[in-house]
Amino acid sequence: MKDPQTNPPIAIPVFSGSGHTTRLAQAVAQGAGNARVIDIQQMTDADWHALDAAPAIIFGTPTYMGSSAARYDAFLEEASDRWPAQLWADKIAGGFTVATFPSGDKLSTLMRLAVYAAQMGMIWVGQAEIGAPVDPEKPDINSAGSWLGLSATSSRDKSLLIEAPDMETARRFGKRISMAASRWF
């Protein structure tokens, strides 16, 4: 019998050009509880094993010029070796991205990640946080109104990288993915 208090292990493979995506991944991991942030530029056999073993994977990449970073696309292509044997089928999946502008064409990146997850046979979980103006009790939560996944804007304050409201939205997103994985597995 599964302990309802135990969060399932979640893998968060991330590429971060300037640190923004890693900062966001840390907040997602904090919300998820039992999560491993994996830098895709330094993949080890243990990292691949963690991805294969995790019941949930949350993909994280910056949006560059209207799509996911090329380095992240290379990681996704490498991971697609798992497709013929359906090694990631029925895992919970989610995704997040960050860009310089509030829109920044981040939806394109989230669509790319969701389609990839679907092709891998994964179960996609989107963002569910409704912030202001619909829910005035949640000012600045999911301020972008992004539902396919988590979307954040780079802070102009480079000591922060990501502003507090986007970090809180990220924590809530991580918790949502963890809850979905707990219900699924």
N, C-alpha and C positions, 0 to 999 in steps of 0.2 A: 504494500500500500504506500502510495506517494505521500510524503509529508507536505501538507499544504503551505507550511511556512518556508519551505526551501525553494528558492528561485532556481530555475533550470539554468545551466551554463549557456551563456550567449557569447558568440564570437562577433567581433566588430572589426572587419578588415578595413583599413583606412589608408588613403594617400593624402598627404598634407604638404602643399607646396611651401607655405609660409607659416604654418602652425595653427591656422584658424580651424581647419578640419579636425586636427588632433584635439584641440581644446573642446570643440563641440562633441567629439567622440567620448571624451572624459566625462562630460555631463550626461550623455546618453548612458554610459556604463554605470555611472553613479545611480541613475534612476532604475536601471535594470537589476542592480544588486550584484548578481553573480555574472560578471562579464569580463571578457579578455579583449583588450584593444590590441590589434595586430597591425603593425606597420608593414604594409605590403612591399616596401622597398627592402626589407630585411627578413624575408620569409625563411623560416627554418622548417625542418620536418615536423617539429613539435607544433608549429603554427598550422601547418596543413592538417595534422591530426586533430587539432582543436576545432578547426573548421568542419572537418568531416564528422566529428563526434557531437558537435553542438546541435541541439534541437532547434536553435534559432540563430540566424545570421543577419546582422544589420550592416548594410553596405554604406560606406561613407567616402565621398569624394567631393572636392571643390568643383564648381562649375566654371569652366574656362571657355570663353568664346561660344557660349550657348550649348555646351554639352559637358559630359564627364571628362575629367582629365585623361589625356592619352595614356599616361602611365597606369591609370586605373583600368582603362579598357584592356591593356595588355594583361593585367592581373585576371580580369574576367575571362579573357580568352584562354589563359593558362588553366584556370579553374574549370573551364568547360570540359576538360578531360574527364570530369566526373559525370557528365551527362549520359553517355551510353549505358552505364551501369545504374543510372538514376540514384547516385549516392546522396544527392541533396534533395531528392523528391520528398515532399511532405514536411520539409522543415519550414518553420515560420521564417518569413523574410520581411525586412523593412529597409528603408533607405533614408539617407540625409545628405544634404549638400549645403554649401555656403558660397556666396559670391559677393562681389563688391557692391552691387546695386540691389535695392529692395526686390526688384523683379529679377534682373540678371539672367533671365531665361532659365531659371532653376527648374521649372517644370519639365523642360526637355531632359535634364539629367535624371530627374526622378522617374520619368517615363522610361528612359533607357534602362534604369535599374529594375523597374517593375517588369518590363518585358523580359529582361534577362532572367529574373527569378521565375517568371512563368515558364520560360523555355526549360529551365532546370527542374520544373515540377514543384516549385515551392509555393507556399501559401502566403500571399502578400498581405501585410497589415499596414494601413495608412495612419495618418494623424487623426486624432479625434478631439483635440482641445478646441473649444469654442471660446474665444476671448471677446474683449470689447470690440465693437460697440454692442454686439448681441448680448454678451454677458458682462455687464459693467463691473462685476465682482472680480473679473480677471483682466485687469488692464494690461495691455502689451503682450499677453499670452497668444501665441500663434498669430502675431500681428500681420503676417503675410497672408493669412487665410489659405495656407497650403494644406491640402487634404491627402494628397497621394503619399506624402512623406514629410519629413522634417526639413524645413527650409529656413536658413539663417542668413543674416547680412553681416559682412565683415565690419567690425568697429573701426571708426576713424582713429580711436585711441589704441595705438599699437601695443600698449602695455596690457590691455584687456583682450584684444583680438575679437572676442564675441561679447556683446552687451548682455547684462544680467537677464533681461526678459527672454532673449533667445536661449540662454543657458537654462533657465527654468523650463521653457518649453521643451528643450532637449531632455531634461531629466524626466519630465512627464511622458515623453515619447518612449524613452527607455523602459519606464515602468509599464507602459501599455504593451510593449512587445513582450516583456517578461510575463505579464498576466496572460497574454494570448498563448505564449509557449506553455505556461503552466496548465492552461485549460486544454490545450491540444495534446500534451504528452502526459 
